[in-house]
Every structure is written in C-alpha cells, then in structure tokens.
Amino acid sequence: MSQIKIKTSFIDYWLAFAVSIQSPLIILQQILVDILGMEIESTTKYRVILTAFPMLVAIILGFYRNKRLFLITYSFSFIILLYNFCLFPQNNEYIISEAIRFTLPVVIPSCLCLICLRDICFFEKVLYYISWLTFCLAIFYALNFLLGKISFLGYNMSFSYGLLLPMVSLYSRRKRFSVLASFVLLILVLALGSRGAAVAFIFYVILDIILFNKKYIPLFVLVLLAFILIIPLFFSLLEEYGISSRTLMLLLNGEISQDSGRSDIHEMVINPLMKNPV
C-alpha cells in the first residue's frame, strides 16, 4: 500500500515539476543571452532540450494515468492542425515552427498534466519552490544590470511574463519573506518588463485583499499612494543606470491603458477569424 502511495505521489510531483519549469528556464535564457552573450537561437535549443526531458516523462506518466484524455485531446489537435496545414498553406511556416515545437510538445501536455493531478496542491507546492529558484535567477539578472554588465535594450516581455507565476505563487503563500519577494519581482517587472504582467499581478493582489484580507485594504491603499508619489523618483533612479522603463513612462504620462496598436490588429483579424473559426 505504501509503495503504491509513493509511486502515485511521485507521478503528481513530476507532473507539477514539468509544468512549472518554464519560469526559471525563461529567466535562465535571458541570463545566457544578455550576460553571457550567447546567441538567442542557441539558448532556445538549450531551453527546448531542458524542457523536453521532464515533459516527455510527464507525458508518459500523464498518459499512464488518463489515456482517454490524451488520446482525445491530441486527436482533435492533429485534426485542427492538419486542416489548417492543408487549407491555409500560407500558415505552414508558423505551424511548423510554433505548433510542432511548442504547442504539441509543451503547451497542450502542460494543460493535460495539470488536469491529471490528483490535487492542485501538488502544483502549488512545486511551483512555490521553483518560484524561489526563479527569484534567485531574477535577482542575479538585476544585479548585473546595476553593475553595468548588461545594456538596456528596451522592455523585456519574456522576462516579465516569466516572473508572473512566481510572483503569484510567492504572494499566495502569505509568508512575510515570500510576499516581500513577490513585490521585489514586481519592481523588476516595472523596471525592465511589460506592464501586462504587472497589471495581472496587481489585479490578483487586489482581488485577494478584497475577498480574503479586507483588514489590509487601508495598508494597501497607503502603499499604493506612496508608490504613486515616488514613481518620478524611481524613474529618475532607473535612468541613472541607463534603464528607461516603458511601463513607468506610460504611468507618468497617464497612458497606462494604451493598447499599442492592438485594437487595430483585432479589427484587422476579426473578419478572417469569423470566416474560418477552426
């Protein structure tokens, strides 16, 4: 009985690990490119290799646990991809480069592995420890900025979204040091990354406070007001290190809701999508 329990727990932990590993790999890739000067193509190959082994094992374990789920999901996925491949050859380049490299071997099995978990607590526990690893990598990356070993090349969307899940995970533990670490990551996102990840995390914090921790509402409002007041100072401090935060610039100019042309893209693609929804 104990052997079966150990085996089952191992499956759950491995499934959770395979899904959670992307966050530190994203930050590690940024370190390899920006600090060690490696080519993006080379680091992408390393990231794929480091993703492939745990995910391959996870797919095998997940298939062992729920064969029907995997067979049905992949059957529909292949049909949809084959349909697009045959009828819309102009998309074949993207289907080959993205769908075959990430969608089928990473994105879809990540969702399936989460579904196959006996309890979401396994994922939360593994993600929490991996979030600390991601935190250490992000701090190392930031220190190299402060030491002048990295030139600021513009806001980094991959970096900020690589920190989003760790921010949420560390905050959700509600331990003093983990909450502090989550807000340190938020500062890094505001300084170097995309506002999308920052907005998502702040929205999560607001919901958490309103739903579960109403006693912290006054403290949150005070901290938010204090942050708004020091934004110009923070922006000037970053500029001294050669960092021009696009997110803070939009905040200062009152343009944080600017969609950067996304609405034009939405209007452009909505009709073709409605004509060919599959």
C-alpha positions in Angstrom: 0.0 0.0 0.0 2.8 2.4 0.9 4.6 1.6 -2.4 1.5 2.5 -4.4 1.2 5.7 -2.4 4.8 6.7 -3.0 4.5 5.9 -6.7 1.3 7.9 -7.1 2.9 10.9 -5.2 6.0 10.7 -7.5 3.7 11.0 -10.5 1.9 14.0 -9.2 5.2 15.8 -8.2 6.8 15.1 -11.6 3.7 16.3 -13.5 3.8 19.5 -11.4 7.5 19.9 -11.9 7.3 19.5 -15.7 4.6 22.2 -15.9 6.4 24.7 -13.5 9.9 24.5 -15.0 9.2 27.1 -17.7 9.5 30.1 -15.5 13.2 29.6 -14.4 14.1 28.5 -17.9 12.8 31.8 -19.3 14.9 33.8 -16.9 17.9 31.5 -17.4 17.6 32.1 -21.2 17.7 35.8 -20.6 20.9 35.4 -18.5 22.6 33.3 -21.1 21.8 35.9 -23.8 22.2 39.2 -22.0 25.0 38.3 -19.6 27.0 35.5 -21.2 26.4 36.9 -24.7 25.1 33.7 -26.3 23.0 33.7 -29.5 19.2 33.5 -29.0 19.0 30.6 -31.4 21.5 28.5 -29.3 19.8 29.3 -26.0 16.4 28.4 -27.5 17.8 25.0 -28.3 19.0 24.6 -24.8 15.7 25.6 -23.4 13.9 23.1 -25.7 16.2 20.4 -24.5 15.8 21.2 -20.8 12.0 21.3 -21.4 11.9 18.1 -23.4 13.1 15.6 -20.9 10.9 16.4 -17.9 7.9 17.0 -20.3 8.5 13.7 -22.1 8.5 11.8 -18.8 5.4 13.8 -17.7 3.6 12.9 -21.0 4.3 9.2 -20.4 3.1 9.5 -16.8 0.1 11.5 -17.7 -0.9 9.1 -20.5 -0.5 6.2 -18.0 -2.9 8.0 -15.6 -5.5 9.1 -18.2 -5.1 7.6 -21.6 -8.5 8.7 -22.9 -7.9 12.4 -22.1 -4.6 12.4 -24.0 -5.9 10.4 -27.0 -9.0 12.6 -27.4 -7.1 15.9 -27.0 -4.3 15.0 -29.4 -6.7 13.6 -31.9 -8.6 16.9 -32.1 -5.4 18.9 -32.1 -3.9 17.0 -35.0 -7.1 17.3 -37.0 -7.2 21.1 -36.5 -3.5 21.5 -37.4 -3.9 19.2 -40.4 -7.0 21.2 -41.5 -5.1 24.5 -41.3 -2.0 23.0 -42.9 -3.9 21.8 -46.0 -6.3 24.6 -46.5 -4.1 27.6 -45.4 -0.6 26.9 -46.7 0.4 30.5 -46.0 0.4 29.5 -42.3 2.5 26.4 -42.7 5.7 28.1 -41.7 4.2 29.1 -38.3 2.5 25.8 -37.8 5.9 24.0 -38.2 7.9 26.5 -36.2 5.5 27.1 -33.3 2.9 24.4 -33.2 5.2 21.4 -33.6 8.0 23.0 -31.4 5.8 24.3 -28.5 2.1 23.8 -28.9 2.1 20.0 -29.2 5.1 19.0 -27.0 4.8 21.7 -24.3 1.6 23.8 -24.2 -1.0 21.0 -24.6 0.7 18.5 -22.3 1.2 21.2 -19.7 -2.6 21.6 -19.6 -3.2 17.9 -19.6 -0.7 17.3 -16.8 -2.5 19.8 -14.6 -5.8 18.0 -15.3 -4.1 14.7 -14.4 -3.0 15.8 -11.0 -5.0 14.3 -8.1 -4.9 17.6 -6.2 -3.8 21.1 -7.3 -1.9 21.3 -4.0 0.9 19.3 -5.7 1.3 22.0 -8.3 1.1 24.8 -5.8 3.8 23.2 -3.6 6.2 22.5 -6.5 5.6 25.9 -8.1 6.4 27.7 -4.8 9.9 26.1 -4.5 10.6 26.7 -8.2 9.5 30.3 -7.7 12.3 30.8 -5.2 14.7 29.5 -7.8 13.3 31.9 -10.4 13.6 34.7 -7.8 17.3 34.0 -7.3 17.9 34.0 -11.1 16.0 37.3 -11.5 18.0 38.9 -8.7 21.2 37.7 -10.4 20.0 39.2 -13.6 19.1 42.6 -11.9 22.4 42.8 -10.1 24.2 42.5 -13.4 22.2 45.4 -14.7 23.2 47.5 -11.6 26.9 46.5 -12.1 26.7 47.7 -15.7 27.3 44.3 -17.3 24.1 44.5 -19.3 23.0 47.3 -21.6 19.3 48.1 -21.5 17.8 47.3 -24.9 14.2 48.1 -24.2 11.4 46.5 -22.1 11.5 42.7 -22.0 8.2 41.0 -22.3 9.6 37.4 -21.9 11.4 38.4 -18.7 8.2 39.9 -17.1 5.9 37.1 -18.0 8.5 34.6 -16.9 8.1 36.2 -13.4 4.3 36.4 -13.4 3.6 32.9 -12.0 6.4 33.1 -9.4 5.0 36.4 -8.2 1.6 35.0 -7.7 3.0 31.8 -6.1 5.2 33.6 -3.6 2.4 36.1 -2.7 -0.2 33.4 -2.3 1.9 31.7 0.5 1.3 34.8 2.6 4.6 34.4 4.4 6.4 37.6 5.2 9.5 36.8 3.2 7.6 35.3 0.2 5.3 38.3 0.0 8.3 40.6 0.1 10.0 38.6 -2.6 6.9 38.8 -4.8 6.9 42.6 -4.6 10.7 42.7 -5.4 9.8 40.8 -8.6 7.1 43.3 -9.3 9.6 46.1 -9.1 11.8 44.2 -11.5 8.9 43.8 -13.9 8.0 47.5 -13.6 11.6 48.5 -14.3 12.5 46.0 -17.1 9.4 44.3 -18.3 5.9 44.6 -19.7 3.1 46.3 -17.9 0.8 43.4 -18.7 2.4 41.1 -16.2 2.5 43.8 -13.6 -1.2 44.6 -14.1 -2.2 40.9 -13.9 -0.3 40.5 -10.6 -1.7 43.8 -9.0 -5.2 42.7 -10.1 -4.6 39.4 -8.3 -3.4 41.1 -5.2 -6.5 43.4 -5.2 -8.9 40.5 -5.6 -7.1 38.6 -2.8 -7.3 41.5 -0.4 -11.0 42.3 -1.2 -12.1 38.6 -0.9 -9.9 37.3 1.9 -8.0 40.0 3.7 -10.2 43.1 4.0 -8.3 44.2 7.0 -5.3 45.0 4.7 -7.3 47.3 2.5 -6.1 50.6 4.3 -2.5 49.4 4.2 -2.7 48.5 0.5 -4.2 51.9 -0.3 -1.4 53.7 1.6 1.3 51.6 -0.1 -0.3 52.3 -3.5 -0.4 56.0 -2.8 3.2 56.1 -1.6 4.3 54.2 -4.8 2.4 56.7 -7.0 4.2 59.5 -5.2 7.7 58.0 -5.7 7.2 57.0 -9.3 9.1 60.1 -10.7 12.0 59.4 -8.2 12.1 55.7 -9.1 12.0 56.6 -12.8 14.9 59.0 -12.4 16.9 56.5 -10.4 16.5 53.9 -13.2 17.6 56.4 -15.8 20.9 56.8 -13.9 21.5 53.2 -14.6 20.6 53.6 -18.3 17.1 52.0 -17.9 14.1 53.7 -19.4 11.1 51.9 -18.1 8.3 51.9 -20.7 5.8 51.0 -18.0 6.7 53.8 -15.7 6.8 56.2 -18.6 3.3 55.3 -19.5 2.2 55.7 -15.9 3.8 59.2 -15.6 2.1 60.2 -18.9 -1.3 58.8 -17.9 -1.2 56.3 -20.8 -1.0 53.0 -18.9 -4.1 51.8 -20.8 -2.6 52.5 -24.2 -3.1 49.4 -26.3 0.0 49.9 -28.6 -2.0 49.2 -31.8 -3.6 46.0 -30.5 -7.1 47.3 -31.3 -6.1 47.9 -34.9 -4.8 44.3 -35.1 -8.1 43.0 -33.5 -10.2 44.8 -36.1 -8.0 43.6 -38.9 -8.2 39.9 -38.0 -11.7 39.5 -36.6 -13.4 39.1 -40.0 -11.0 36.4 -41.3 -11.3 34.6 -38.0 -15.1 34.7 -38.2 -15.0 33.3 -41.7 -12.6 30.5 -40.7 -13.1 29.9 -37.0 -11.4 26.4 -37.0 
